């Protein structure tokens, strides 16, 4: 009898240890609207959470696409429809963020957040600390203040009782996850002091299938992806997370919300507790130790095809290991005076951007004719990059353009830094630092998070045709920063009038070409300027500029 009781006790202890202490549903950037159809992905996600019996739900921010009482009512009605019994509804945590301010009648995010909470029927405040089943969660709004952030971190340390604690904070921390070179630097410095913190963010609209949405350095960071209700772009966008917290580990699983199939169960994110920086599986060092260099097949090659509007290159996926590819880096070089000079770059993302059973055998990328001049010899180089950062051997192919479609040159300058006007800030901002040119010919940006406007030409666009903006730019910035370049309307403040954006490589680069092609049929009456931001404190010089109409 004693042996039987011992066996039963052992069996029960194993059974209990196999069950998580807490199961959390994680999502972000739902961007719902006052159109109930924008809640379809939200509904699918909540059905997924209900099926797996999550005990807490986190939405890491940008709940609605713009502030709208009807949007929050749609969110709440969708939640209640999935969970009709009040007693069965899991508690929720919301981060309050920028998109929930857009369109609010006040100029204050704090007034907007009050109304968001009211219409959403949320229970947490913008700054808050909540406990659930013995685990601490602190919540931060976008536009948070460092002193309040630190106060919540200190409170979490006192309350966590030896367990990990969780930070729900819309904007990722600087240089942690993928595409976070422009993440929050002040908050990163604070969280770096808390190794047992797990930072959960949204904001960057990165696909949750990207393996770099988990990071470990001095702490752990996870991005929740995005479930944009009014912008169903790709199947792989519709992925939500379920986080199981055990005594000795945390396991993060990813699911397609429409089929409810788990994504890559063999690649579940799992890391031990308590946190140990030396053995953390998702640190850059430990990822690199376990990685395999990606490789093309021995007969792989680049195919180059001029089309009506661009030059297209096509190349095969790598054969080892295709599923572990973050991206393919593409460099374009031009031969000048017998030497190859890199002057343009592009990227093609890996297989993670595709949904179930959608992986193509080849990749392709189009380059605008703005990158090419007739008679010059060009070289494409394609390099596969593992999630660990390890590079494979590149493919190369040479190409000479024999002809290209004609275009009307509206503006051209070989000395833009003297012939164009550059100004600090967004429209409406003061120009106290107007046109700061350094002795070596660069425009100096001395403030963090300040954009720079460059007025190239005073031209009002009509509703016919397309435009091509060509810039050769030399930029000097920190090794862990990159800049964003886009075209905006000089007649009004707000977002980019042309949604196509160009991102510089990290750090300093010499004379890279940026080409933005776009139809202007929907922008009748616009006056455009060139806008560059997000590089931190940096300086740049435009060596050449041309605007074409075609």
C-alpha positions in Angstrom: 0.0 0.0 0.0 2.8 2.4 0.9 4.4 1.8 -2.6 1.1 2.4 -4.3 0.7 5.7 -2.4 4.2 6.7 -3.3 3.5 6.0 -7.0 0.3 8.0 -6.9 2.0 10.9 -5.2 4.8 10.8 -7.7 2.3 10.6 -10.6 0.3 13.6 -9.2 3.4 15.7 -8.7 4.5 15.0 -12.3 1.0 15.9 -13.5 1.0 19.1 -11.6 4.5 20.1 -12.7 3.4 19.6 -16.3 0.6 22.2 -16.0 1.6 25.9 -16.3 1.1 28.1 -13.3 -0.4 30.7 -15.6 -1.5 30.8 -19.2 -1.5 34.2 -20.9 -2.9 35.2 -24.3 -0.7 37.8 -25.9 -1.6 40.1 -28.9 -1.0 43.7 -30.0 -2.0 46.4 -32.6 -5.5 45.2 -33.2 -6.4 48.6 -34.9 -10.1 48.0 -34.8 -12.5 50.6 -36.2 -16.2 51.5 -35.9 -16.8 48.9 -38.7 -17.5 45.6 -37.0 -15.7 43.8 -39.8 -12.4 45.1 -38.4 -13.0 42.8 -35.4 -12.8 39.6 -37.4 -9.2 38.8 -36.6 -9.8 39.9 -33.0 -12.7 37.4 -32.8 -10.6 34.6 -34.2 -7.9 35.4 -31.7 -10.3 35.4 -28.7 -11.7 32.1 -29.9 -8.2 30.8 -29.9 -7.6 32.0 -26.4 -10.9 30.5 -25.2 -10.1 27.2 -26.8 -6.7 27.0 -24.9 -8.3 28.3 -21.7 -6.0 31.3 -21.2 -6.3 32.9 -17.8 -5.2 36.5 -18.7 -5.2 38.4 -22.0 -2.7 41.1 -22.9 -3.2 43.7 -25.7 0.1 45.6 -26.0 -1.4 48.8 -27.5 -2.9 50.6 -30.6 -6.2 48.9 -29.7 -8.1 51.1 -32.3 -6.9 52.5 -35.5 -7.9 55.9 -34.4 -9.8 57.1 -31.3 -13.4 56.2 -31.8 -16.0 55.3 -29.2 -17.6 52.9 -31.7 -14.4 51.1 -32.2 -14.0 50.3 -28.5 -17.6 49.3 -28.2 -17.0 46.9 -31.1 -14.0 45.5 -29.3 -16.0 45.0 -26.1 -19.0 43.5 -27.9 -16.7 41.1 -29.7 -15.1 40.0 -26.5 -18.4 39.5 -24.8 -19.8 37.5 -27.7 -16.8 35.1 -27.5 -17.1 35.0 -23.7 -20.9 35.3 -23.1 -20.7 34.2 -19.4 -19.2 37.0 -17.3 -17.8 34.5 -14.8 -15.7 32.8 -17.5 -14.2 36.0 -18.9 -10.4 36.2 -18.3 -9.1 39.5 -17.0 -7.5 41.8 -19.5 -4.5 44.2 -19.6 -4.2 47.0 -22.1 -1.3 49.3 -23.0 -2.6 52.7 -24.1 -0.8 54.1 -27.1 -0.6 56.7 -29.9 -3.3 55.4 -32.3 -5.8 55.6 -29.5 -5.1 59.3 -29.3 -5.5 60.2 -33.0 -8.8 62.0 -33.5 -9.5 62.7 -29.8 -10.9 66.2 -29.3 -8.3 67.1 -26.7 -4.6 67.7 -27.3 -3.8 65.5 -24.3 -3.0 61.8 -24.5 -4.0 61.5 -20.8 -7.5 62.8 -21.5 -7.7 60.5 -24.5 -6.6 57.5 -22.4 -9.4 58.2 -19.9 -12.0 58.0 -22.6 -10.4 54.9 -24.1 -10.6 53.2 -20.7 -14.3 54.2 -20.3 -15.5 53.1 -23.7 -13.3 49.9 -23.7 -14.5 49.1 -20.2 -10.9 48.4 -19.3 -9.9 47.9 -15.7 -6.3 49.1 -15.7 -5.0 52.6 -15.8 -2.3 53.9 -18.2 0.3 53.5 -15.4 -0.6 50.4 -13.3 0.6 47.3 -11.5 -1.6 44.3 -11.4 -1.1 40.8 -9.9 -2.6 37.6 -11.2 -2.1 34.2 -9.6 1.0 35.5 -7.9 2.7 37.1 -11.0 3.3 40.8 -11.3 2.5 42.8 -14.4 3.3 46.5 -14.8 1.7 48.6 -17.5 3.1 51.6 -19.2 1.5 54.0 -21.7 3.2 55.3 -24.7 4.7 58.7 -23.9 5.6 57.4 -20.4 7.9 59.4 -18.1 11.2 57.8 -16.9 10.5 58.6 -13.2 7.2 56.8 -13.3 8.7 53.9 -15.2 11.4 53.5 -12.6 8.8 53.7 -9.8 6.8 50.9 -11.3 10.0 48.8 -11.9 11.0 49.2 -8.2 7.5 48.3 -7.1 7.5 45.1 -9.3 10.9 44.1 -7.7 9.3 44.3 -4.3 6.2 42.4 -5.2 7.5 39.7 -7.5 8.5 37.3 -4.6 11.4 35.7 -6.5 9.3 35.1 -9.7 9.8 36.8 -13.1 7.7 39.9 -13.6 6.2 41.3 -16.9 6.2 44.7 -18.4 3.5 45.6 -20.9 4.9 48.6 -22.8 3.7 49.4 -26.3 7.0 50.6 -27.8 9.9 48.1 -27.9 13.2 48.9 -26.2 16.1 50.1 -28.2 18.2 47.5 -30.0 16.5 44.5 -28.5 14.1 42.9 -31.0 14.0 43.0 -34.8 13.6 46.6 -36.2 14.1 48.3 -32.8 17.1 50.5 -33.5 14.7 53.4 -33.0 13.2 51.8 -29.9 13.0 53.6 -26.5 16.6 54.2 -25.2 15.7 55.7 -21.8 13.4 52.8 -20.9 16.0 50.3 -22.1 18.5 51.8 -19.7 16.0 51.3 -16.8 15.0 47.7 -17.7 18.6 46.7 -18.2 18.9 46.7 -14.4 16.2 44.0 -14.0 17.3 40.6 -15.3 14.0 38.9 -14.2 11.9 41.3 -16.3 10.0 40.0 -19.4 9.2 43.0 -21.6 6.2 42.6 -23.9 5.7 45.2 -26.7 3.9 45.8 -30.0 4.2 48.9 -32.2 6.6 47.7 -34.9 4.1 45.6 -36.8 6.7 42.8 -37.1 5.4 39.4 -38.0 5.2 37.1 -35.0 6.7 34.3 -37.1 10.0 36.2 -37.1 12.4 34.5 -34.7 13.9 37.8 -33.7 10.7 38.8 -31.9 12.3 37.2 -28.9 15.5 38.6 -27.5 17.6 38.1 -24.3 20.4 40.3 -23.2 20.3 41.8 -19.6 16.6 40.7 -19.5 14.0 39.1 -21.9 12.0 40.9 -24.5 9.1 39.6 -26.6 7.1 41.4 -29.3 3.5 40.4 -29.7 3.3 41.0 -33.5 0.2 42.7 -34.9 -3.4 41.8 -35.7 -4.4 44.8 -37.7 -8.1 44.4 -38.1 -8.5 46.8 -41.1 -5.3 45.8 -43.0 -5.2 42.0 -43.5 -2.0 42.1 -45.6 -0.5 38.7 -45.3 -1.6 35.4 -43.8 1.4 35.4 -41.4 0.3 38.7 -39.9 -2.6 36.9 -38.3 -0.6 35.1 -35.6 -1.2 35.4 -31.8 0.8 34.2 -28.9 0.0 32.0 -25.9 2.6 32.2 -23.0 2.7 29.4 -20.5 4.5 30.3 -17.3 5.9 27.3 -15.3 8.0 27.2 -12.1 11.2 26.5 -14.1 10.6 28.0 -17.6 8.4 30.1 -19.8 7.1 28.7 -23.1 5.7 31.0 -25.8 3.6 29.3 -28.6 2.4 31.0 -31.8 -0.9 30.2 -33.6 -2.5 31.2 -36.9 -5.7 32.8 -35.7 -8.0 31.6 -38.6 -7.0 28.0 -38.7 -5.9 27.9 -35.0 -2.9 25.7 -36.1 0.3 26.2 -34.2 3.2 27.8 -36.1 6.4 25.7 -36.0 5.7 23.7 -32.8 9.3 22.5 -33.1 10.4 26.2 -32.7 8.4 27.1 -29.6 10.2 29.9 -27.7 11.2 28.3 -24.4 13.7 29.7 -21.9 14.6 28.6 -18.3 13.8 30.3 -15.1 15.4 32.0 -13.3 17.1 34.2 -15.9 20.8 33.6 -16.5 22.4 35.8 -19.1 25.2 33.3 -19.8 22.9 30.5 -20.7 19.9 32.5 -22.1 19.0 30.6 -25.4 17.9 33.8 -27.2 21.0 35.9 -26.6 22.9 36.9 -29.7 25.9 34.9 -28.6 24.1 31.6 -27.9 22.0 31.9 -31.0 25.2 32.2 -33.1 26.7 29.1 -31.4 23.8 27.0 -32.5 23.3 28.4 -36.0 24.2 26.8 -39.3 25.5 28.9 -42.2 22.9 29.2 -44.9 23.9 28.0 -48.3 22.5 28.2 -51.9 22.5 25.1 -54.1 25.7 24.6 -56.1 23.9 25.5 -59.4 22.0 28.5 -58.0 22.2 31.8 -60.0 20.6 35.3 -60.2 18.3 35.9 -63.2 18.1 39.6 -64.3 15.1 40.8 -66.4 14.4 44.5 -67.4 10.7 45.1 -67.4 8.4 48.0 -68.4 9.0 49.9 -65.1 12.0 48.4 -63.4 14.8 45.8 -63.4 13.8 42.6 -61.7 16.1 40.0 -60.2 15.1 36.5 -59.3 17.0 33.9 -57.2 16.3 30.6 -55.5 15.8 30.1 -51.8 18.7 28.6 -49.9 18.7 24.9 -49.4 20.2 24.8 -45.9 18.4 25.8 -43.8 15.6 27.7 -45.6 13.3 28.0 -42.6 16.0 29.8 -40.6 16.6 32.7 -43.0 15.9 36.1 -41.6 16.5 37.9 -44.9 18.5 38.1 -48.1 20.7 41.2 -48.3 21.0 42.6 -51.8 23.8 45.0 -52.7 23.9 46.9 -56.0 27.4 48.2 -57.1 28.4 50.2 -60.1 31.8 50.1 -61.8 33.4 53.5 -61.9 37.0 54.1 -63.1 37.5 50.3 -63.0 36.4 49.8 -59.4 33.1 48.5 -58.0 31.4 51.0 -55.7 28.4 49.9 -53.6 25.7 52.5 -53.8 22.3 50.9 -53.2 20.9 48.1 -51.0 17.7 46.2 -50.6 16.4 43.2 -48.6 14.0 40.3 -49.2 12.6 38.7 -46.1 12.8 35.0 -45.4 10.2 32.3 -45.4 8.7 33.5 -42.1 6.6 36.1 -44.0 4.5 33.4 -45.6 1.5 31.5 -44.2 0.9 27.8 -44.0 2.0 25.9 -47.1 2.7 29.1 -49.0 6.5 29.1 -49.2 7.8 30.0 -52.8 10.8 28.3 -54.4 12.3 31.6 -55.6 12.6 35.2 -54.3 12.4 38.3 -56.5 13.1 42.0 -56.1 12.4 44.9 -58.5 14.8 47.9 -58.7 13.5 51.2 -60.2 15.2 52.5 -63.3 16.2 55.4 -61.1 19.1 53.3 -59.9 20.6 52.8 -63.4 22.2 54.8 -66.1 22.6 53.5 -69.6 26.0 52.1 -70.5 27.3 51.5 -66.9 28.1 48.0 -65.7 26.3 47.0 -62.5 26.7 44.0 -60.1 24.0 42.4 -57.9 25.2 40.5 -54.8 22.7 38.5 -52.8 23.7 37.3 -49.3 21.5 35.0 -47.1 21.4 35.9 -43.4 20.5 33.4 -40.7 18.4 34.6 -37.7 21.6 34.4 -35.7 23.2 37.0 -38.1 25.5 34.4 -39.7 26.0 35.0 -43.4 26.2 32.5 -46.2 28.2 32.7 -49.4 26.6 35.2 -51.8 25.4 34.9 -55.4 26.6 37.6 -57.8 25.6 38.6 -61.3 26.7 41.5 -63.6 24.4 43.6 -65.8 24.6 46.5 -68.2 21.5 48.6 -69.0 21.2 49.1 -72.7 18.0 51.3 -72.7 15.2 52.4 -70.4 11.9 54.3 -70.7 12.1 58.0 -71.0 11.1 60.4 -68.2 10.7 64.2 -67.8 13.3 65.7 -65.5 11.5 68.3 -63.3 14.4 69.0 -61.1 18.1 68.1 -61.0 20.9 69.3 -58.7 24.5 68.2 -58.3 24.9 70.5 -55.3 21.7 70.1 -53.3 23.2 71.2 -50.0 23.6 74.7 -51.4 20.6 74.8 -53.8 18.0 73.3 -51.4 16.7 74.3 -48.1 16.9 72.0 -45.0 14.9 72.6 -41.8 14.6 71.0 -38.5 11.5 69.4 -37.2 8.0 68.6 -38.3 5.7 71.2 -39.9 4.8 73.8 -37.4 8.0 73.4 -35.4 10.3 76.3 -34.8 13.3 76.6 -37.1 15.8 77.9 -34.5 18.4 75.6 -35.9 17.7 76.4 -39.5 20.1 75.1 -42.1 23.1 73.9 -40.0 25.8 73.0 -42.4 29.1 71.7 -41.0 32.5 72.7 -42.4 32.6 69.3 -44.3 29.3 70.0 -46.0 27.0 67.9 -43.8 23.6 68.9 -42.3 23.9 68.3 -38.6 20.9 66.9 -36.6 21.7 67.4 -32.9 18.4 66.3 -31.3 17.0 62.8 -30.7 13.7 62.0 -32.5 13.7 65.2 -34.6 13.0 65.0 -38.3 14.6 67.0 -41.0 12.8 68.5 -43.9 14.6 69.1 -47.2 12.8 71.2 -49.8 14.0 70.2 -53.2 11.7 72.0 -55.6 8.6 74.2 -55.4 6.4 72.1 -57.7 2.6 71.5 -57.3 1.6 68.0 -58.5 -1.5 67.5 -60.6 -3.4 64.3 -60.9 -1.7 62.8 -63.9 1.3 60.5 -64.0 3.8 59.1 -61.6 6.9 60.6 -60.0 10.4 59.3 -59.2 12.5 60.8 -56.5 16.3 60.1 -56.6 18.8 61.0 -53.9 22.4 60.1 -53.4 23.0 60.6 -49.7 26.0 60.2 -47.4 24.9 59.6 -43.8 26.9 59.4 -40.6 25.1 57.9 -37.6 25.8 55.6 -34.6 26.5 51.9 -35.5 23.2 50.9 -33.8 21.0 53.4 -35.6 19.4 53.7 -39.0 17.3 56.5 -40.6 14.0 56.5 -42.3 13.4 58.5 -45.5 10.0 59.4 -47.0 8.1 62.1 -48.9 5.7 64.4 -47.1 3.3 67.1 -48.2 4.6 70.6 -47.5 1.0 72.0 -47.4 0.0 70.1 -44.3 1.3 68.5 -41.2 0.9 64.7 -40.7 1.9 61.5 -42.2 3.8 60.6 -45.3 1.9 61.5 -48.5 3.8 58.6 -50.2 3.6 55.5 -48.0 6.7 53.9 -49.6 9.7 54.4 -47.3 13.4 53.9 -47.6 15.6 52.8 -44.7 19.3 53.5 -44.6 21.7 50.7 -43.5 22.9 50.7 -39.9 25.7 53.1 -39.1 27.5 55.3 -41.5 27.5 54.7 -45.2 29.1 56.4 -48.2 26.9 57.8 -51.0 23.9 55.4 -51.1 21.1 55.9 -53.6 17.5 56.2 -52.5 14.8 55.9 -55.1 11.1 56.4 -54.4 8.6 55.7 -57.2 5.0 56.4 -56.7 1.8 57.3 -58.6 0.6 60.7 -57.6 -3.0 60.4 -58.9 -4.4 60.6 -55.4 -2.3 63.6 -54.3 -3.5 66.4 -56.6 -2.2 69.7 -55.3 0.5 68.3 -53.1 3.8 70.0 -52.6 6.4 67.5 -51.5 9.5 67.6 -49.4 12.1 65.0 -48.5 11.9 63.9 -44.8 14.5 62.1 -42.8 14.3 61.0 -39.2 14.9 58.3 -36.6 18.7 58.3 -36.9 19.2 59.8 -33.4 21.9 62.5 -33.5 23.3 62.2 -37.0 24.5 64.2 -40.0 23.9 63.7 -43.7 24.8 65.2 -47.0 22.8 64.9 -50.2 25.3 64.6 -53.1 22.8 64.5 -55.9 19.1 64.9 -56.4 16.7 64.4 -59.3 12.9 64.4 -59.6 11.4 62.8 -62.7 7.9 62.5 -64.0 6.8 59.6 -66.2 
